[in-house]
Amino acid sequence: MQRAVKRDEHDQREQRARGLRRAVVCAAAVPVMLIAAGCSSDSGSGDKAADDSSTKSSASSSASPSPTVQAAAYKSIPDVCKVLGKKTLEDLAPKAKSGKKGSSDDASTRGSCSWSSLDNNGVKGSQFRWLNVSLLRFESDVTRGSGEELAQAYFETQVQDAKSVSGAKSLKSEPVAGVGDQATAVRYDLKKKEGSFKQETVVARVENVVVTLDYNGAGLAGEKTPSADTLNKLAQKAVKEVVASVAEANDGGSAGTPSSAPSKSASKSPSGSASKAASSSPSKSAAKKS
């Protein structure tokens, strides 16, 4: 009887031991499952964050397109000494034998030519005429603007420069219709030791090219001073011819397509040279050479 009781107690202890071992095993398995679940959850969120970052980066790239600028209409300028016909030159500078070409580091961008005429009538005096034509072409640049905008800014600078010549008297300025995209004529009297000079400066812009025409005349050694109105008409006639020559040199001109990068000549674009030209613009040099 006693052995039976002991056996029952032994069996109960064995059952309790087996139950405890099962509880320990289950308890150990729970953290492992939680850890596995946690790793799986972290891995998914990491992939999603990477996808989101990639999407945002792609959207940012597509939202920042390359800058563009309208290409310049005119790609070249004509030989400045050939922009005026023989008859026109005879009217403006009758005694000029040929034009004197100015120096230029880029003939496709800038150029000038001048004609000097002296009609010597001996003791009756002489009639002097001086004509200068300069062309300046602007290329489009994504950092500075289109060629047309740059040309317009330079056009305004040239007109202002023509109005600010030292010693100018009876100065008048007026727009000129039918010449390029815009044109202005400036006239004034200039007294020099040789005599009284009549100065005419006509500045015109056609697309991305600026034309500056200086024309002056004087009666020397007692000869009569020329009429300012006559010089003005001749100067306007000549500048129309120059503008037409610029268009012909570019087959009439045609607007270009947007460009995403500066042209090859952008680094040597007339913006820098324009300031040089403005500092020694034809209107002032005309006064010096008169």
C-alpha positions in Angstrom: 0.0 0.0 0.0 2.8 2.4 0.9 4.6 1.5 -2.4 1.5 2.3 -4.3 1.2 5.7 -2.7 4.9 6.4 -3.5 4.4 5.3 -7.1 1.5 7.7 -7.4 3.5 10.5 -6.0 6.4 9.7 -8.4 4.1 9.7 -11.3 2.6 13.1 -10.3 6.1 14.6 -10.0 7.0 13.3 -13.4 3.9 14.8 -14.9 4.6 18.1 -13.3 8.2 18.1 -14.5 7.1 17.3 -18.1 4.5 20.2 -17.9 7.2 22.6 -16.6 9.6 21.6 -19.5 6.9 22.2 -22.0 6.1 25.7 -20.5 9.8 26.6 -20.6 10.1 25.5 -24.2 7.0 27.5 -25.2 8.2 30.5 -23.3 11.6 30.4 -25.1 9.8 30.0 -28.5 7.7 33.2 -28.0 10.7 35.7 -28.1 12.1 33.9 -31.2 8.8 34.3 -33.0 8.5 38.0 -31.9 12.0 38.6 -33.1 11.4 37.0 -36.4 8.2 39.0 -36.8 10.0 42.2 -35.9 12.8 41.5 -38.4 10.3 40.9 -41.1 8.4 44.1 -40.3 11.7 46.2 -40.2 12.8 44.8 -43.5 9.5 45.8 -45.2 9.6 49.3 -43.9 13.2 49.8 -45.0 12.4 48.8 -48.6 9.4 51.1 -48.6 11.6 54.0 -47.4 14.1 53.3 -50.1 11.4 53.3 -52.7 10.0 56.6 -51.4 13.5 58.2 -51.5 14.0 57.0 -55.1 10.6 58.3 -56.2 11.3 61.7 -54.6 14.7 61.9 -56.2 13.3 61.0 -59.6 10.5 63.6 -59.2 13.0 66.2 -58.2 15.1 65.6 -61.3 12.2 65.8 -63.6 11.0 69.0 -61.9 14.3 70.8 -62.8 14.6 71.0 -66.6 17.6 72.6 -68.3 17.2 76.3 -69.0 16.5 77.4 -72.5 16.8 80.7 -74.5 15.5 81.7 -77.9 18.3 81.4 -80.5 19.5 84.5 -82.2 17.8 85.2 -85.6 20.9 86.5 -87.4 24.1 84.4 -87.4 26.4 86.7 -89.3 26.9 90.3 -90.5 28.0 91.4 -94.0 31.2 93.1 -94.9 30.6 96.6 -93.6 32.5 98.3 -96.4 30.1 96.8 -98.9 26.7 97.5 -97.2 26.1 100.7 -99.2 25.7 101.0 -102.9 27.8 103.2 -105.1 25.1 105.8 -105.7 24.5 106.1 -101.9 28.2 106.6 -101.2 28.4 109.3 -104.0 25.5 111.2 -102.3 27.0 111.0 -98.8 30.7 111.1 -99.5 31.3 112.1 -103.1 35.1 112.4 -102.9 35.7 109.2 -100.9 37.8 106.7 -102.9 37.2 103.7 -100.7 36.1 102.7 -97.3 38.5 102.2 -94.4 37.7 99.0 -92.6 38.0 99.0 -88.8 39.8 96.3 -86.9 37.8 93.4 -85.5 38.6 90.2 -83.6 35.5 88.5 -84.9 34.1 89.5 -88.3 30.9 87.6 -87.8 30.1 89.6 -84.7 31.3 93.1 -85.2 32.7 95.4 -87.9 33.0 99.0 -89.0 33.9 101.0 -92.1 34.5 104.7 -92.6 34.6 107.0 -95.6 36.2 110.5 -95.7 35.4 113.0 -98.4 36.9 116.5 -99.0 35.6 118.5 -101.9 38.3 121.2 -102.2 37.2 124.3 -104.1 40.4 126.2 -103.6 39.9 129.8 -102.4 36.1 129.2 -102.3 36.6 126.8 -99.5 35.9 123.1 -99.1 33.1 120.8 -98.3 33.9 118.0 -95.8 31.9 114.8 -95.2 32.7 111.9 -92.9 30.6 108.7 -92.8 31.0 105.7 -90.4 28.9 102.6 -90.2 29.3 100.0 -87.4 27.6 96.7 -86.9 27.4 94.7 -83.7 25.7 91.3 -83.5 24.6 89.6 -80.3 24.4 85.8 -79.6 21.8 84.4 -77.2 23.2 83.2 -73.9 21.2 81.2 -71.2 22.9 83.2 -68.5 22.4 86.7 -70.0 19.3 86.5 -72.2 18.4 86.3 -75.9 20.4 88.0 -78.6 17.4 90.3 -79.3 17.2 91.4 -75.7 20.9 92.1 -75.5 20.8 94.0 -78.8 17.9 96.1 -77.5 19.9 97.0 -74.4 22.9 98.0 -76.5 20.7 100.0 -78.8 19.5 102.1 -75.9 23.0 102.6 -74.7 24.1 103.8 -78.2 21.3 106.3 -78.4 22.1 107.7 -75.0 25.7 107.9 -75.9 24.9 109.9 -79.0 23.0 112.4 -76.9 25.8 112.9 -74.5 28.6 114.1 -76.7 30.6 116.9 -75.1 30.1 120.3 -76.7 26.9 119.3 -78.6 24.6 122.2 -79.4 21.0 122.3 -80.6 20.5 118.6 -79.9 17.4 116.9 -81.3 16.3 113.3 -81.1 13.5 111.5 -83.0 12.3 108.0 -83.8 12.8 106.8 -87.4 9.9 104.8 -88.8 10.3 101.9 -91.2 13.9 101.0 -90.2 14.4 97.6 -88.7 12.7 96.8 -85.4 13.5 100.2 -83.9 15.6 103.3 -84.9 16.4 106.7 -83.5 18.1 109.7 -85.1 20.1 112.2 -83.1 21.4 115.5 -84.5 23.4 118.3 -83.1 25.9 121.1 -84.0 29.5 120.8 -83.0 31.9 123.8 -83.1 35.5 122.9 -83.8 38.6 124.9 -84.8 38.2 123.8 -88.4 34.6 125.1 -88.6 31.0 124.4 -87.6 30.0 120.7 -88.1 26.6 119.2 -88.4 26.4 115.7 -86.9 23.8 113.0 -87.6 23.8 109.7 -85.8 21.2 107.1 -86.6 21.0 104.0 -84.4 18.9 101.1 -85.6 18.2 97.5 -84.3 17.2 94.7 -86.6 16.6 91.4 -84.6 19.9 90.8 -82.7 22.0 93.3 -84.7 22.6 97.0 -83.9 23.5 99.4 -86.7 25.2 102.7 -85.8 25.6 105.2 -88.6 27.5 108.5 -88.0 27.5 111.2 -90.6 28.8 114.7 -90.3 29.6 117.6 -92.6 31.1 121.0 -92.5 31.9 123.9 -94.8 35.6 124.8 -94.4 37.7 127.8 -95.3 34.6 130.0 -95.7 32.5 127.5 -97.5 28.8 127.3 -96.5 27.8 125.0 -93.7 25.7 122.1 -95.0 22.0 121.8 -94.2 21.2 119.7 -91.2 17.9 118.5 -92.8 19.8 117.4 -95.9 22.3 115.4 -93.9 19.5 113.9 -91.9 17.7 112.6 -94.9 20.8 111.2 -96.4 21.7 109.4 -93.2 18.3 107.9 -92.8 18.4 106.7 -96.4 21.8 105.1 -95.8 20.8 103.3 -92.6 17.8 101.7 -94.3 20.2 100.3 -96.9 22.5 99.0 -94.2 19.6 97.2 -92.4 18.6 95.6 -95.7 22.2 94.4 -96.3 22.2 92.7 -92.8 18.9 90.9 -93.7 20.3 89.8 -97.1 23.4 88.4 -95.5 21.2 86.2 -93.4 18.8 85.1 -96.1 16.2 87.4 -94.8 16.6 86.2 -91.2 14.6 83.5 -89.4 13.9 83.0 -85.8 15.8 80.1 -84.3 14.6 77.3 -82.0 15.1 77.3 -78.2 18.7 76.4 -77.2 19.5 74.7 -74.0 23.1 75.8 -73.9 25.1 79.0 -74.8 26.4 79.2 -78.3 30.1 78.6 -79.1 30.6 82.4 -79.4 28.7 83.1 -76.1 32.0 83.3 -74.2 33.1 85.9 -76.7 29.6 87.3 -77.1 29.4 91.1 -77.7 28.3 91.7 -74.1 31.8 92.3 -73.1 32.8 93.9 -76.3 29.7 96.0 -76.3 30.9 97.8 -73.2 34.2 98.5 -75.0 32.3 99.7 -78.1 30.1 101.9 -76.0 33.1 103.5 -74.3 34.5 104.5 -77.7 31.2 104.6 -79.7 31.1 106.0 -83.2 29.3 109.1 -82.2 32.2 110.3 -80.0 34.8 109.1 -82.5 32.9 111.0 -85.2 33.5 114.2 -83.3 37.2 113.4 -83.0 37.6 112.6 -86.7 35.5 115.5 -87.9 
